[in-house]
Amino acid sequence: MAMRRRLGWTAVVACMGLSVAIAQGGCRKAAPPSAPGVGSGKAGTASGEGKSLRIAMIAKSSTNPVFLSARRGAETAAKDLSAKTGASIEVVWLTPPQEDGQIQAQRIAQAVNEGADALLISCSDAGKVTGAINDAVARGVPVMTFDSDAPQSKRFSYYGVDDRQLGEDVMSELARLLGGKGRVAILAGNQNATNLRRRVDGIKNEAAKHRGIQIVGTFYHAETPQDAAAEVIRVHNAYPDIKGWAMAGGWALFTKTLLTDLDPKKVKLVAVDALPPQLPYVEKGLAPVLLAQASYLWGNVGVTKIVDKVFFKKDVPELVTTDPVKVTAETLGAWARQLRVWGFPDVPEEYLKLK
């Protein structure tokens, strides 16, 4: 049985800085032989003078702001841990511009061929990248997943939310906002993404508990803000009596389109993610609840765990799940300030001043 560790939000915030304390815990088996670079240093010490560690980071899409947030977290961890260890730790960004599992598989092979010491990946299509992950591991390059897993692969650890539970939470909040009745739609992103399929399953499972909730359909789309917003408008034109949206991701909220095209008195949205461009949807009442993933920590914790495994020779749990953060009008100020601490320069000043 895989070893699992769950991180509550308070624990995650308490471990910010280098985030090293997050990477403690048990593991399913002893670590395999380390990759070249920092991994050849003395286990359990912080002396890495003259050594290097190149971590290839392959997210789903370089145009999706949540993955740019993860990149920022990864690069911050690399900088901080370089100072701590004396080693040169580098994050090499190999994310394709758009979601494509086949291109991700090619980038994995590219990273290995170019001498990467470890890989950190969010999988667009687990079926298309599992073979490439296994090949990398066979060549001595450890692989960690975040956000969207490849559970049948030989990756050593996954970090992210429990996606099925997250989907249930989205629908539970939406049903509460609608008084337990109304026609709703599901915005679902990439149909091939394991994490999104699990969220949709959770949304549907929770909806079945509310007799007054009727799902008109599940709608997939390219994961860009423009495509997501266009799909919402298209569906609303086809089903003008929709009262709510259960959004497996917050793609559409990175544009201002829905703020002008939807009436918060007639429709409510509950979505995953709460980055700065999405916060006005909370303020205006169109999305009274956003369930934020700490996407910055996808990269920050991911790099920290890789360093712990390769350099410090520590055991790393196979599964580490973390809770989403409920962002509402009441918590908007605290969340905005957390985003600013994480280095987001575009947090609106008016939100930072909220209690």
C-alpha positions in Angstrom: 0.0 0.0 0.0 1.3 3.5 -0.9 2.3 5.7 2.0 0.1 8.8 2.0 0.6 12.1 3.8 -1.9 14.9 4.0 -1.0 18.5 4.5 -3.5 20.9 5.9 -3.4 24.5 4.8 -2.1 25.8 8.2 0.8 23.3 8.0 1.7 24.3 4.5 1.8 28.0 5.3 3.8 27.3 8.5 6.4 25.5 6.4 6.8 28.3 3.9 10.3 29.8 3.3 12.3 26.9 2.2 9.4 24.5 2.7 11.9 21.9 3.8 9.8 20.7 6.7 7.0 19.7 4.3 9.2 16.9 2.8 9.3 14.8 6.0 7.5 11.5 6.3 7.6 7.8 5.4 8.0 6.2 2.0 7.0 3.0 0.3 10.5 1.8 -0.4 14.2 2.8 -0.2 15.4 5.4 -2.7 16.9 4.1 -5.9 20.5 5.0 -6.9 20.7 8.7 -7.3 21.0 10.6 -10.5 24.3 12.5 -11.3 24.8 16.0 -9.9 23.8 17.0 -6.4 22.7 13.4 -5.6 26.3 12.4 -5.4 26.9 14.6 -2.4 27.1 13.2 1.1 23.6 12.1 2.3 22.0 14.1 5.0 24.4 17.0 4.9 23.9 20.5 3.5 27.4 20.7 1.8 27.0 20.9 -1.9 29.8 23.2 -3.0 30.6 22.7 -6.6 27.7 20.3 -7.3 24.7 20.9 -9.5 21.1 19.6 -9.9 19.1 20.3 -13.0 15.3 19.7 -12.6 13.3 19.7 -15.7 9.8 21.1 -15.0 7.0 20.1 -17.5 3.6 21.5 -16.7 0.5 21.2 -18.8 0.6 24.5 -20.6 2.8 27.6 -20.5 -0.1 29.8 -21.2 -2.1 28.7 -18.1 -1.5 31.1 -15.2 -1.7 28.4 -12.5 1.3 26.7 -14.0 3.2 30.0 -14.2 2.5 30.2 -10.5 3.9 26.7 -10.0 7.0 27.8 -12.0 7.5 30.8 -9.7 7.3 28.5 -6.7 9.8 26.0 -8.2 12.3 28.7 -9.1 12.1 30.3 -5.6 12.7 26.9 -4.0 15.7 26.3 -6.3 17.2 29.7 -5.3 16.6 29.2 -1.6 17.8 25.6 -1.5 20.9 26.6 -3.5 21.8 29.1 -0.8 21.1 26.4 1.9 23.1 23.6 0.3 25.8 25.5 -1.5 24.9 23.6 -4.7 23.7 25.0 -8.0 20.0 24.0 -8.3 18.4 25.0 -11.5 14.8 24.6 -12.8 14.6 24.0 -16.6 11.2 25.0 -17.9 10.2 22.6 -20.7 6.4 23.1 -20.7 4.6 23.1 -24.1 2.6 26.2 -25.0 -0.7 24.2 -25.1 -1.8 20.9 -23.5 -0.5 17.9 -25.4 0.4 14.6 -23.7 2.5 13.5 -26.7 4.6 16.6 -26.7 5.1 16.2 -22.9 6.4 12.7 -23.6 8.8 14.1 -26.1 9.9 16.7 -23.6 10.6 14.0 -21.0 12.9 12.2 -23.4 14.5 15.5 -24.3 15.2 16.3 -20.7 16.8 13.0 -20.0 18.9 13.2 -23.2 20.1 16.7 -22.2 21.2 15.5 -18.8 18.4 16.5 -16.4 18.9 15.0 -13.0 15.2 14.9 -12.1 11.8 15.6 -13.6 8.7 17.4 -12.1 5.6 17.0 -14.3 1.9 17.7 -14.3 0.4 15.1 -16.8 -1.9 16.3 -19.5 -2.6 12.6 -20.5 -1.3 9.9 -18.1 -1.6 7.3 -20.9 0.7 9.2 -23.2 3.4 10.0 -20.6 3.6 6.9 -18.5 5.9 5.1 -20.9 8.2 8.1 -21.1 8.2 8.5 -17.3 9.2 4.8 -16.9 12.0 5.2 -19.4 13.4 8.2 -17.5 13.3 6.3 -14.3 15.0 3.3 -15.9 17.8 5.6 -17.0 18.3 6.8 -13.4 16.3 10.0 -13.5 13.7 10.2 -10.7 10.3 11.6 -11.6 7.8 13.4 -9.4 4.3 14.4 -10.5 2.1 17.3 -9.3 -1.4 18.5 -9.9 -2.2 15.7 -12.4 -0.8 12.3 -11.7 0.3 9.3 -13.7 -0.5 6.7 -11.0 0.5 3.7 -13.0 3.9 5.0 -13.7 7.1 4.6 -11.8 7.1 8.2 -10.5 8.3 8.3 -6.9 5.8 10.8 -5.5 2.7 12.8 -6.3 1.8 16.2 -4.7 -1.7 17.8 -5.0 -5.3 17.8 -3.9 -7.6 14.8 -3.7 -9.3 15.6 -7.0 -12.5 13.6 -6.4 -13.0 15.2 -3.0 -12.3 18.6 -4.6 -15.1 18.0 -7.2 -17.5 17.0 -4.4 -16.6 20.2 -2.5 -17.3 22.3 -5.7 -20.7 20.9 -6.1 -21.5 21.0 -2.4 -20.8 24.7 -2.3 -22.8 25.4 -5.5 -25.8 23.4 -4.2 -25.7 25.5 -1.0 -25.6 28.7 -3.0 -28.6 27.6 -5.1 -30.7 26.4 -2.2 -30.4 22.8 -3.4 -32.2 23.3 -6.7 -31.6 24.4 -10.2 -30.1 23.5 -13.6 -26.3 23.5 -13.6 -23.5 22.9 -16.0 -20.0 21.5 -15.5 -17.0 23.2 -17.1 -14.4 20.4 -17.4 -11.3 21.4 -19.4 -9.2 18.7 -21.0 -11.1 15.4 -21.2 -7.9 13.4 -21.1 -6.5 14.9 -17.9 -6.7 12.4 -15.0 -7.2 15.0 -12.3 -10.0 16.7 -14.2 -11.8 13.5 -14.8 -11.7 12.7 -11.1 -13.0 16.2 -10.3 -15.9 15.7 -12.7 -16.7 12.4 -11.1 -16.8 14.1 -7.7 -19.1 16.8 -9.0 -21.5 14.3 -10.3 -21.4 12.2 -7.2 -22.2 15.1 -5.0 -24.9 16.4 -7.4 -26.7 13.0 -7.0 -27.2 13.8 -3.3 -29.3 16.9 -4.1 -32.6 15.9 -5.7 -33.3 19.5 -6.9 -30.0 19.8 -8.8 -30.1 18.9 -12.5 -26.9 18.7 -14.6 -27.5 19.8 -18.2 -24.1 18.6 -19.4 -20.4 18.3 -19.0 -18.5 20.7 -21.3 -14.9 20.2 -22.3 -12.6 22.7 -24.0 -9.1 23.8 -24.6 -7.6 25.1 -21.4 -7.2 28.7 -22.3 -9.1 31.6 -20.7 -10.6 32.6 -24.0 -11.8 29.1 -25.0 -13.2 28.4 -21.5 -15.1 31.7 -21.4 -16.4 31.2 -25.0 -17.7 27.7 -24.0 -19.5 29.1 -21.0 -21.2 31.8 -23.2 -22.1 29.2 -25.9 -23.7 26.9 -23.3 -25.6 29.7 -21.7 -27.0 30.6 -25.0 -28.1 27.0 -25.5 -29.5 26.7 -21.9 -30.6 30.2 -20.8 -32.1 28.8 -17.6 -28.8 27.6 -16.2 -28.6 28.7 -12.6 -25.1 27.6 -11.7 -21.7 26.4 -13.0 -19.5 23.8 -11.3 -16.1 24.5 -12.7 -13.4 21.9 -12.4 -10.9 24.6 -13.1 -11.0 28.4 -13.1 -9.8 29.0 -16.7 -12.8 31.2 -17.7 -12.2 33.5 -14.7 -8.8 34.7 -16.1 -10.8 36.9 -18.4 -13.3 39.6 -17.5 -15.8 38.3 -20.1 -18.1 36.6 -17.7 -18.2 39.6 -15.4 -20.0 41.5 -18.1 -21.9 38.7 -19.8 -23.4 37.0 -16.7 -25.7 38.4 -14.1 -24.7 37.5 -10.5 -28.4 37.9 -9.5 -29.3 35.0 -11.9 -26.3 32.7 -11.9 -23.6 31.5 -9.5 -20.2 30.0 -10.2 -18.0 27.8 -8.0 -14.6 27.2 -9.4 -11.2 25.7 -8.6 -8.3 28.1 -8.3 -8.1 31.7 -7.0 -5.2 33.7 -8.5 -5.2 37.5 -8.7 -7.1 37.9 -12.0 -9.9 35.7 -10.7 -10.5 37.5 -7.4 -12.9 40.2 -8.8 -15.4 37.3 -9.4 -15.5 36.8 -5.7 -15.8 40.6 -5.0 -18.7 41.0 -7.5 -20.6 38.0 -6.2 -20.6 36.0 -9.4 -18.3 33.4 -7.9 -19.0 33.7 -4.1 -16.8 30.7 -3.5 -13.5 29.8 -5.1 -11.6 26.7 -4.0 -8.0 27.7 -4.3 -5.2 25.3 -5.0 -1.8 26.5 -3.7 -0.4 26.3 -7.2 2.8 28.1 -6.1 3.5 25.1 -3.8 3.2 22.6 -6.7 6.6 23.9 -7.8 7.9 24.9 -4.4 7.2 21.6 -2.6 8.0 19.6 -5.7 11.5 21.0 -6.0 12.0 20.6 -2.2 11.0 17.0 -2.3 13.2 16.2 -5.2 16.2 17.8 -3.4 15.3 15.9 -0.3 15.3 12.6 -2.2 18.3 13.2 -4.5 20.6 15.3 -2.3 19.6 14.6 1.3 18.7 10.9 0.6 15.5 11.3 2.6 12.4 9.1 2.2 9.6 10.8 0.4 5.9 9.7 0.7 4.4 8.4 -2.5 1.3 10.4 -2.1 1.0 13.8 -0.4 -2.4 15.4 -0.7 -3.1 19.0 0.4 -6.4 20.7 1.2 -7.9 23.5 -1.0 -8.4 26.9 0.5 -12.0 28.3 0.5 -11.9 31.9 -0.7 -15.0 34.0 -0.1 -15.7 37.7 0.4 -14.8 37.2 4.1 -11.4 35.6 3.4 -10.5 37.6 0.3 -8.1 39.9 2.1 -6.1 37.1 3.8 -5.8 35.1 0.6 -4.7 38.2 -1.4 -2.0 38.9 1.2 -0.8 35.2 0.9 -0.6 35.6 -2.8 1.5 38.7 -2.4 3.8 36.8 0.0 4.3 34.2 -2.7 5.5 37.0 -5.1 2.4 37.7 -7.2 2.8 41.4 -8.2 -0.6 41.7 -9.7 -2.7 41.4 -6.6 -5.1 44.4 -6.5 -4.1 46.8 -3.8 -7.7 47.1 -2.6 -7.9 43.4 -1.7 -4.7 43.7 0.3 -6.3 46.2 2.5 -9.3 44.0 3.4 -9.5 42.5 6.8 
